[in-house]
Amino acid sequence: MKENAIRWLELGVTVTACYMAAVTMVQTTLYARLVDIVGDSFVGALLGEYIAYMDVAVIVLAVAGVAYLWRRGAEANFGRIFMVNMLLFFPSVLDFSTFNWVGLIFDLTPAPQVTAHWVFAVGLILQAAYLTLRHTVRFREMREELLSRGAAAEDIDQVSGGQMGYLIMAVSATAALTTAIYLVAPVISGAAERPLEGIPVPHVVIGVVVVLLIAAALILYLRSRD
């Protein structure tokens, strides 16, 4: 696989992830409140009827911003792409959070226009995008290193192709495992609640048990290194 193909793949992943995060954000309760605040301010008076296009403007600006970061190509810029995506994704997570502290500040009643499954799917896309970009930038660095050592371009393309194949399998496996956990978690949670119904403070008991298990695992690990 040639470097141009890797770069185009990065662009597709970058734009798709950001677009989905932005589209999700403009359908959240927090964003709706912010739009109302802008509409009631002098900015809303200046925009007039054009405020109806605010959603489109936000999405376009977000996608343009991450496309610019992609164009620069450095690993640090890919980290910024991930931060932008998570910032866009944050309001949708709050809508389904059991403790929406932002909602307490703004006195918000969650009324998202998307479902929990939609939010999970977008989160999965962001996860896949992060893993992909994190590895492709290293693949390109390895290509440059191999070129500097005098390797043939054809051989480097074969190496990149193998790396991309491994990356696709790794990302697919991660997505499948995450989806399985998401689907099974409610079943496990429901089954775990029954034996804990008679305990006054089950969360404390579970926390203590988990801490003890972590401590025991750490002790066993340290002893195994002696």
C-alpha positions as CSV (number, residue, x, y, z in Angstrom):
1,M,0.0,0.0,0.0
2,K,1.4,3.4,-1.1
3,E,1.6,6.4,1.3
4,N,-1.0,8.3,-0.7
5,A,-3.5,5.5,-0.1
6,I,-2.7,5.6,3.7
7,R,-3.2,9.4,3.7
8,W,-6.6,9.1,1.9
9,L,-7.6,6.5,4.4
10,E,-6.7,8.8,7.2
11,L,-8.8,11.6,5.6
12,G,-11.8,9.4,5.2
13,V,-11.6,8.1,8.8
14,T,-11.0,11.7,10.1
15,V,-13.9,13.3,8.3
16,T,-16.3,10.4,9.0
17,A,-15.6,10.4,12.7
18,C,-15.8,14.2,13.1
19,Y,-19.0,14.4,11.0
20,M,-20.8,11.8,13.1
21,A,-19.7,13.4,16.3
22,A,-20.8,16.8,15.1
23,V,-24.2,15.6,13.8
24,T,-24.8,13.9,17.2
25,M,-23.8,17.0,19.1
26,V,-26.3,19.3,17.4
27,Q,-29.0,16.9,18.6
28,T,-28.2,17.1,22.3
29,T,-29.9,19.0,25.1
30,L,-26.8,21.0,26.0
31,Y,-26.4,22.2,22.4
32,A,-30.1,23.2,22.2
33,R,-29.7,25.3,25.3
34,L,-26.6,27.0,23.9
35,V,-28.4,27.8,20.7
36,D,-31.2,29.3,22.7
37,I,-28.7,31.4,24.7
38,V,-27.1,32.6,21.4
39,G,-30.6,33.3,19.9
40,D,-31.5,35.5,22.9
41,S,-28.3,37.5,22.8
42,F,-27.2,40.3,20.5
43,V,-25.5,37.7,18.3
44,G,-28.9,36.2,17.6
45,A,-30.3,39.6,16.6
46,L,-27.3,40.0,14.2
47,L,-27.8,36.6,12.7
48,G,-31.5,37.0,12.4
49,E,-33.1,34.2,10.4
50,Y,-29.7,32.8,9.5
51,I,-29.5,31.3,13.0
52,A,-31.4,28.4,11.6
53,Y,-28.3,27.4,9.7
54,M,-26.2,27.3,12.9
55,D,-26.2,23.5,13.0
56,V,-24.8,23.3,9.5
57,A,-22.2,25.9,10.2
58,V,-21.0,24.1,13.3
59,I,-20.7,20.8,11.4
60,V,-18.9,22.4,8.5
61,L,-16.5,24.3,10.8
62,A,-15.7,21.1,12.8
63,V,-15.1,19.0,9.7
64,A,-12.9,21.8,8.1
65,G,-10.9,22.0,11.3
66,V,-10.1,18.4,11.6
67,A,-9.3,18.3,7.8
68,Y,-6.8,21.0,8.4
69,L,-5.2,19.0,11.3
70,W,-5.1,16.0,9.0
71,R,-3.4,18.0,6.3
72,R,-0.6,18.8,8.7
73,G,-0.1,15.1,9.3
74,A,1.9,15.1,12.5
75,E,1.1,12.7,15.4
76,A,0.4,15.7,17.7
77,N,-2.2,16.9,15.2
78,F,-3.9,13.5,15.2
79,G,-4.1,13.8,18.9
80,R,-5.9,17.1,18.5
81,I,-8.3,15.5,16.1
82,F,-9.2,13.0,18.8
83,M,-9.7,15.8,21.4
84,V,-12.0,17.7,19.0
85,N,-14.0,14.6,18.4
86,M,-14.4,13.9,22.1
87,L,-15.4,17.5,22.8
88,L,-18.1,17.2,20.2
89,F,-19.2,13.8,21.6
90,F,-19.2,15.0,25.2
91,P,-22.8,16.5,25.2
92,S,-24.3,13.3,23.9
93,V,-22.7,11.3,26.7
94,L,-24.1,13.7,29.3
95,D,-27.6,13.2,28.0
96,F,-27.4,9.5,29.0
97,S,-25.3,9.9,32.1
98,T,-26.7,9.1,35.5
99,F,-24.9,12.2,36.9
100,N,-25.2,15.1,34.4
101,W,-23.3,17.8,36.4
102,V,-23.5,20.1,33.4
103,G,-27.3,19.6,33.5
104,L,-27.3,20.6,37.1
105,I,-25.5,23.9,36.3
106,F,-27.7,24.8,33.4
107,D,-30.9,23.3,34.9
108,L,-31.3,20.9,31.9
109,T,-33.7,18.1,31.5
110,P,-32.2,15.6,29.1
111,A,-34.2,15.5,25.9
112,P,-31.8,14.1,23.3
113,Q,-32.9,13.5,19.7
114,V,-30.8,10.4,19.4
115,T,-31.0,7.0,21.1
116,A,-28.5,5.4,23.4
117,H,-27.6,2.9,20.7
118,W,-26.8,5.8,18.3
119,V,-24.5,7.3,20.8
120,F,-22.8,4.0,21.4
121,A,-22.3,3.5,17.7
122,V,-20.8,7.0,17.3
123,G,-18.5,6.3,20.2
124,L,-17.4,3.1,18.5
125,I,-16.6,5.0,15.4
126,L,-14.5,7.5,17.4
127,Q,-12.7,4.6,19.0
128,A,-12.0,3.0,15.7
129,A,-10.9,6.3,14.2
130,Y,-8.5,6.9,17.1
131,L,-6.9,3.5,16.8
132,T,-6.6,3.8,13.1
133,L,-5.0,7.3,13.1
134,R,-2.7,6.4,15.9
135,H,-1.2,3.5,13.9
136,T,-1.2,4.9,10.4
137,V,1.0,7.8,11.5
138,R,3.5,5.3,12.8
139,F,3.3,3.3,9.6
140,R,4.2,6.5,7.7
141,E,7.1,7.1,10.0
142,M,8.3,3.6,9.5
143,R,8.1,4.1,5.7
144,E,10.3,7.2,6.0
145,E,12.8,5.3,8.1
146,L,13.0,2.4,5.7
147,L,13.4,4.7,2.7
148,S,16.3,6.4,4.6
149,R,18.0,3.0,4.9
150,G,17.8,2.4,1.2
151,A,14.8,-0.1,1.1
152,A,13.1,-0.5,-2.2
153,A,9.7,1.3,-2.7
154,E,8.0,-1.9,-3.7
155,D,9.2,-3.7,-0.6
156,I,8.0,-0.8,1.6
157,D,4.6,-0.9,0.0
158,Q,4.3,-4.6,0.8
159,V,5.2,-3.9,4.4
160,S,2.6,-1.1,4.6
161,G,0.0,-3.4,3.1
162,G,0.7,-6.1,5.8
163,Q,0.6,-3.4,8.5
164,M,-2.8,-2.2,7.2
165,G,-4.2,-5.7,7.1
166,Y,-3.1,-6.2,10.7
167,L,-4.6,-2.8,11.7
168,I,-8.0,-3.7,10.1
169,M,-8.1,-7.0,12.0
170,A,-7.2,-5.3,15.3
171,V,-9.7,-2.5,14.9
172,S,-12.4,-5.0,13.9
173,A,-11.7,-7.2,16.8
174,T,-11.7,-4.3,19.2
175,A,-15.0,-3.0,17.8
176,A,-16.6,-6.5,18.0
177,L,-15.4,-7.0,21.6
178,T,-16.7,-3.6,22.6
179,T,-20.1,-4.3,21.0
180,A,-20.3,-7.6,22.8
181,I,-19.6,-6.0,26.2
182,Y,-22.2,-3.3,25.5
183,L,-24.8,-5.9,24.7
184,V,-24.0,-8.2,27.5
185,A,-23.5,-5.6,30.2
186,P,-27.2,-5.1,31.0
187,V,-27.7,-8.8,31.4
188,I,-24.8,-9.1,33.8
189,S,-25.9,-6.0,35.7
190,G,-29.4,-7.5,36.1
191,A,-28.1,-10.8,37.3
192,A,-25.7,-9.2,39.7
193,E,-28.4,-7.0,41.3
194,R,-30.4,-9.9,42.6
195,P,-27.9,-11.3,45.1
196,L,-27.1,-7.8,46.3
197,E,-30.6,-6.7,47.0
198,G,-30.4,-7.4,50.7
199,I,-27.1,-5.5,51.2
200,P,-27.6,-2.0,52.6
201,V,-24.8,-0.4,50.6
202,P,-24.0,-2.7,47.7
203,H,-21.8,-0.2,45.8
204,V,-19.5,0.1,48.9
205,V,-19.3,-3.7,49.2
206,I,-18.5,-4.1,45.5
207,G,-15.9,-1.4,45.7
208,V,-14.1,-3.0,48.7
209,V,-14.2,-6.4,46.9
210,V,-12.7,-4.9,43.7
211,V,-10.0,-3.1,45.7
212,L,-9.0,-6.3,47.5
213,L,-8.9,-8.2,44.2
214,I,-6.7,-5.6,42.6
215,A,-4.4,-5.6,45.6
216,A,-4.2,-9.4,45.6
217,A,-3.5,-9.4,41.8
218,L,-0.7,-6.8,42.3
219,I,0.9,-8.8,45.1
220,L,0.9,-12.0,43.0
221,Y,2.3,-10.1,40.1
222,L,5.1,-8.6,42.1
223,R,6.0,-11.9,43.7
224,S,6.1,-13.6,40.3
225,R,8.9,-11.2,39.3
226,D,11.1,-12.1,42.2
